[in-house]
Amino acid sequence: MTRKRMHKKTRTALIVITVIAVTIVVSAVLGVSVLKGFMKDSYKPLPGSTETPEQAAKDAKKNLDSFTILLLGVDSREGERGARSDTVILATVNPHLEEVMLLSLPRDTYVNIPKYGNTKLNHAMAYGDVPLVKETIENFLSIKIDHYMTIDFEGFREAIDVLGGINIDVPKNMRYYDPTDGTNINLKKGYQLLDGKNALDYVRFRADAEADYGRMRRQQEFIRAIAEKATEFTSVTRVIPFIEKVTSGVKTDIYPTKMELLIRKFFGVRGDAIQSFALESRSYIGNDGIWYVDITKQERERIRTTLTEFKKMKTKPAPLQEELSDKDTADNQSTKNQSNQSNKKAGVEGSR
């Protein structure tokens, strides 16, 4: 696996970091068992699943193998025709390494959606919910997705209001209006306290040259602000409403017992345990006049190979610097030995 292609400092989207932040806050303040209780109501197996809750719990305790989870940030605001996946992330979790590799897929990625043809990836959610998104990505990248998790953004709006708002330094005036779905963004430049609605507007905004890439950067700022505000809580009575709001919009087929084991496994790990895959893509305007993101077949193969190898790893490879250091030490020792042998030989010749 080419580790230099992955950024150690993750530029993850909204959904993953929020789950991690919430996990840390709840585990530290309330304990793991409390979060497990909240997540129990979020358990929702996909249609056709044959795994029973009892079997899922048994398997989780017996063997916690590496797996890939599809993480979807879903926007289901009133007035929209159907929910669409605003954030799409593949998180490959390796409990043996205690590391997670994240791959963010742009929502405008040009894909083939089974029975619907070629279009944007985020349309799959509206056409066939999570099962169709899962099938589309599995076909697109030739990989197996083991689990899913969806988070409705509206849960964040309410959670932020419970926090009393979050502080964000808005870099420029942001204005955008779309009568088709009721979006009305109007933010002024400057450092300010944003309520839930305006905080989500800040994240959703992409009416500029940066488009989805700028949006992903703002998502990181957004969750950092949430984490900072949430850690100011000193009483359980203030934390519980916050967690209730966030987890109310969460749905997953990861059984609570397995979720608890993962939390215990990853709680307190170093920051660079979360790696972000550096995706190579290009944006273009199609013949239909619509903006798309193209991921080449070669790049998709690189993704498949990297994720598969990471999933199989049982031990961490030696860091490159250590390898070079070891090599230098060995080379120096070899040179020293050769020098000693030459000196000894010269001494013998001289004595003759």
C-alpha positions in Angstrom: 0.0 0.0 0.0 1.3 3.4 -0.9 1.0 5.3 2.4 2.4 8.6 1.0 -0.9 9.0 -1.0 -2.9 9.3 2.2 -3.1 12.4 4.4 -2.5 11.7 8.1 -4.5 14.8 9.1 -8.0 13.9 7.9 -10.1 16.3 5.9 -13.2 14.3 6.6 -16.8 15.3 6.0 -19.4 16.2 8.5 -20.8 12.7 9.3 -17.7 10.8 10.4 -16.1 13.3 12.6 -19.4 14.1 14.3 -19.9 10.4 15.2 -16.3 10.3 16.6 -16.8 13.6 18.5 -20.1 12.5 20.0 -18.5 9.1 20.9 -15.7 10.8 22.8 -17.9 13.2 24.6 -20.4 10.6 25.7 -17.8 8.0 26.6 -15.9 10.5 28.7 -18.9 12.1 30.5 -21.5 9.4 30.7 -19.7 6.2 29.9 -19.9 3.8 27.0 -23.0 2.0 28.2 -25.1 5.2 28.0 -24.2 5.7 24.3 -25.0 2.1 23.7 -28.5 2.8 25.0 -29.0 5.7 22.7 -27.7 3.8 19.7 -30.1 0.8 20.3 -33.0 2.8 18.8 -30.8 3.5 15.7 -30.4 -0.1 14.8 -32.0 -0.8 11.4 -30.9 -3.8 9.3 -31.3 -3.4 5.5 -34.2 -5.2 3.8 -33.3 -8.8 3.1 -30.8 -9.1 5.9 -30.8 -12.6 7.5 -28.7 -11.7 10.5 -30.6 -11.7 13.8 -29.7 -9.3 16.7 -28.6 -12.3 18.8 -26.3 -13.5 16.0 -24.9 -10.1 15.4 -24.1 -9.6 19.1 -22.5 -13.1 19.3 -20.3 -12.5 16.2 -19.2 -9.1 17.4 -18.0 -10.5 20.8 -16.3 -13.5 19.1 -14.4 -11.7 16.3 -14.1 -8.0 15.5 -12.7 -8.2 12.0 -12.0 -5.3 9.6 -15.0 -4.0 7.8 -16.1 -1.2 5.5 -19.0 1.0 6.4 -20.9 3.3 4.1 -21.5 6.7 5.8 -24.2 8.9 4.4 -25.1 12.4 5.5 -28.7 12.7 4.4 -30.6 16.0 3.8 -34.3 15.4 4.1 -35.6 19.0 4.6 -39.3 19.6 4.2 -40.2 20.7 0.7 -37.7 18.4 -1.1 -39.0 15.6 -3.3 -36.8 13.0 -1.6 -33.8 12.7 0.7 -30.5 12.9 -1.1 -27.0 11.9 0.2 -25.2 15.2 0.7 -22.1 13.4 2.2 -20.8 10.1 1.0 -17.9 8.4 2.8 -16.4 4.9 2.8 -14.8 4.2 6.2 -12.7 1.1 6.3 -12.2 0.2 10.0 -9.2 -2.0 11.0 -9.5 -3.0 14.7 -6.2 -4.8 14.5 -4.3 -1.6 13.7 -6.8 0.6 15.6 -7.0 2.7 12.5 -9.6 4.0 10.1 -9.2 4.9 6.4 -11.7 7.3 5.0 -12.6 7.9 1.4 -14.9 10.8 0.6 -16.8 10.5 -2.7 -18.0 13.7 -4.2 -21.8 13.7 -4.5 -21.5 14.8 -8.1 -19.5 11.7 -9.0 -20.7 10.3 -12.4 -21.9 6.7 -11.8 -24.2 4.1 -13.2 -27.2 3.6 -10.9 -28.8 0.2 -11.5 -32.1 0.5 -13.4 -31.7 4.3 -13.7 -28.6 4.7 -15.8 -25.7 7.2 -15.7 -26.2 10.2 -13.4 -24.9 11.8 -10.2 -24.2 9.6 -7.2 -26.3 11.5 -4.8 -29.4 10.7 -6.9 -29.2 7.1 -5.8 -30.6 7.9 -2.3 -33.7 9.4 -3.7 -34.2 6.6 -6.2 -33.8 3.6 -3.9 -32.6 4.6 -0.5 -29.5 3.1 1.2 -29.7 -0.3 -0.6 -29.3 1.3 -4.0 -26.5 3.7 -2.9 -24.7 0.6 -1.5 -25.2 -1.4 -4.7 -24.1 1.5 -6.9 -20.9 2.1 -5.0 -20.1 -1.6 -4.8 -20.4 -1.9 -8.5 -18.5 1.4 -9.2 -15.5 0.5 -7.1 -15.7 -3.3 -7.2 -15.6 -3.6 -3.4 -17.8 -5.1 -0.6 -19.5 -2.8 1.8 -20.3 -4.5 5.1 -22.3 -1.9 7.0 -24.0 1.5 6.6 -24.8 4.5 8.8 -27.0 7.4 7.8 -27.3 10.7 9.7 -30.0 13.3 9.0 -28.6 16.8 9.0 -31.7 18.1 10.8 -30.6 16.3 13.9 -27.5 18.5 13.9 -29.6 21.7 13.6 -31.5 20.8 16.8 -28.3 19.6 18.6 -26.5 22.9 17.9 -29.5 24.8 19.3 -29.2 22.7 22.5 -25.5 23.8 22.6 -26.6 27.4 22.4 -25.0 27.8 19.0 -21.4 27.5 17.8 -18.8 30.1 16.9 -17.7 30.2 13.3 -15.4 32.7 11.4 -17.3 33.1 8.2 -14.7 34.0 5.6 -17.0 35.9 3.2 -20.6 36.9 2.6 -22.6 33.9 1.6 -25.9 34.4 -0.3 -27.9 31.7 -2.0 -31.6 31.1 -2.6 -33.3 28.1 -4.2 -37.1 28.3 -4.2 -37.4 24.6 -5.3 -36.3 23.3 -1.9 -36.7 26.3 0.3 -32.9 26.9 0.8 -32.3 30.5 1.8 -28.7 31.2 2.9 -27.7 34.7 3.9 -24.5 34.9 6.1 -22.3 37.9 6.6 -18.6 37.8 6.8 -17.0 37.7 10.2 -16.6 35.8 13.5 -20.0 35.1 14.9 -22.3 32.8 16.9 -24.4 30.7 14.6 -27.6 28.9 15.6 -28.5 25.5 14.2 -30.1 26.8 11.0 -27.3 29.2 10.1 -24.6 26.7 11.1 -26.0 24.2 8.6 -26.3 26.9 6.0 -22.6 27.6 6.4 -21.9 23.9 5.8 -24.3 23.5 2.9 -23.2 26.6 1.0 -21.3 25.7 -2.3 -22.3 28.5 -4.6 -18.8 29.5 -5.3 -15.7 28.3 -7.3 -14.8 25.8 -4.6 -18.1 23.9 -4.8 -17.9 20.6 -2.9 -14.3 20.9 -2.0 -14.9 24.2 -0.1 -17.9 22.5 1.5 -15.8 19.7 2.8 -13.3 22.1 4.3 -16.1 24.0 6.1 -17.5 20.7 7.4 -14.2 20.2 9.3 -14.5 23.7 10.8 -18.1 23.0 11.7 -17.4 19.8 13.6 -14.4 21.3 15.4 -16.6 24.1 16.6 -19.2 21.5 17.8 -16.6 19.4 19.6 -15.1 22.5 21.3 -18.6 23.7 22.5 -19.6 20.2 23.6 -16.5 19.6 25.7 -17.5 22.7 27.7 -20.3 20.7 29.3 -19.7 19.9 32.9 -23.0 18.3 33.8 -24.8 15.2 32.6 -28.1 17.1 32.3 -26.7 19.3 29.5 -25.0 16.5 27.6 -27.9 14.1 27.4 -30.2 16.4 25.3 -27.3 17.1 23.0 -26.7 13.4 22.4 -30.4 12.7 22.1 -30.7 15.2 19.2 -27.7 13.9 17.3 -28.5 10.2 17.6 -32.2 10.7 16.8 -31.3 11.0 13.2 -28.9 8.1 13.1 -29.8 4.8 11.4 -27.3 1.9 11.1 -27.1 -1.9 10.7 -24.2 -2.1 13.1 -25.6 -3.8 16.2 -25.2 -1.9 19.5 -23.0 -4.5 21.0 -20.5 -4.2 18.1 -20.8 -0.4 18.3 -19.9 -0.6 21.9 -16.8 -2.8 21.2 -15.7 -0.4 18.5 -16.0 2.6 20.9 -14.0 0.8 23.6 -11.4 -0.2 21.0 -10.9 3.2 19.5 -11.5 5.4 22.5 -8.4 7.5 23.2 -6.4 6.5 20.1 -4.0 9.0 18.6 -5.3 11.6 16.1 -3.4 10.2 13.2 -5.2 6.9 13.5 -7.7 8.3 11.1 -6.3 8.4 7.6 -7.9 10.2 4.6 -7.5 8.7 1.1 -6.3 11.3 -1.4 -8.8 10.8 -4.2 -7.7 11.9 -7.7 -10.6 13.2 -9.9 -11.6 15.9 -12.3 -14.7 18.0 -12.7 -16.4 18.8 -16.0 -19.7 19.9 -17.6 -21.5 17.1 -19.4 -23.3 17.4 -22.8 -26.5 17.9 -20.8 -25.0 21.1 -19.2 -24.8 19.5 -15.8 -21.7 19.5 -13.6 -20.1 16.1 -12.9 -17.0 14.6 -11.2 -15.1 11.9 -13.1 -13.2 9.2 -11.3 -11.2 7.2 -13.9 -11.2 3.4 -14.1 -7.5 3.4 -13.2 -8.2 5.5 -10.1 -11.0 3.2 -9.1 -8.7 0.3 -9.3 -6.2 2.1 -7.1 -8.9 2.7 -4.5 -10.0 -0.9 -4.6 -6.5 -2.2 -4.1 -5.6 0.3 -1.3 -8.8 -0.4 0.7 -8.5 -4.2 0.3 -4.9 -4.2 1.4 -5.6 -2.0 4.4 -8.5 -4.2 5.4 -6.3 -7.3 5.4 -3.5 -5.8 7.4 -2.9 -7.4 10.9 0.2 -5.4 11.9 1.4 -1.9 11.2 4.2 -1.6 8.6 7.4 0.0 9.7 7.4 3.8 9.1 9.5 4.9 6.2 11.8 7.0 8.3 12.6 4.0 10.6 13.2 1.8 7.6 15.6 4.3 6.1 17.3 4.7 9.5 17.7 1.0 9.9 19.1 0.8 6.4 21.6 3.6 7.1 22.7 1.8 10.3 23.2 -1.4 8.5 25.1 0.3 5.6 27.3 2.1 8.1 28.0 -1.1 10.0 28.8 -2.9 6.8 31.2 -0.1 5.7 32.8 -0.2 9.1 33.3 -3.9 9.0 34.8 -3.7 5.5 37.2 -0.9 6.7 38.3 -3.0 9.7 39.0 -6.0 7.5 41.0 -3.8 5.1 43.0 -2.4 8.0 43.7 -5.9 9.4 44.8 -7.1 5.9 47.1 -4.1 5.5 48.6 -4.8 8.9 49.3 -8.4 8.0 50.9 -7.3 4.7 53.0 -4.7 6.5 54.4 -7.2 9.0 55.6 -9.3 6.2 
